[in-house]
């Protein structure tokens, strides 16, 4: 079994949740999301982020607007929708339950 592949799959499993959390704090540009995810050691590249943002938009969970930039092309800024907030709240409850369950299991001593 490949450890690196398993680690990548674990990160991918929480990527959507983390992205929605970042966007829920307010208007955000994709490169700022990449920077935050990378600094949190959730390695992600543009080729992963942009298709995920497109899926989230098509699902009605996020929306974007174009903002003119003085130093280059316009930028796309993302915000979360009401439906996205509801979805994120449900994911947050699931995350809490999973975290508590996982911590219970991994902290159990061998008998």
NORHU-V919289 format. One line per field, one symbol per residue. burial: 1 if it has 24 or more other ideal C-beta (glycine too) atoms within 12 Angstrom, else 0. A space follows every 50 residues. Layout:
burial = ???
This chain:
burial = 00000000001001111111111100011100110010000101000110 01100110001101000000000001111100010011001000000000 00000000000
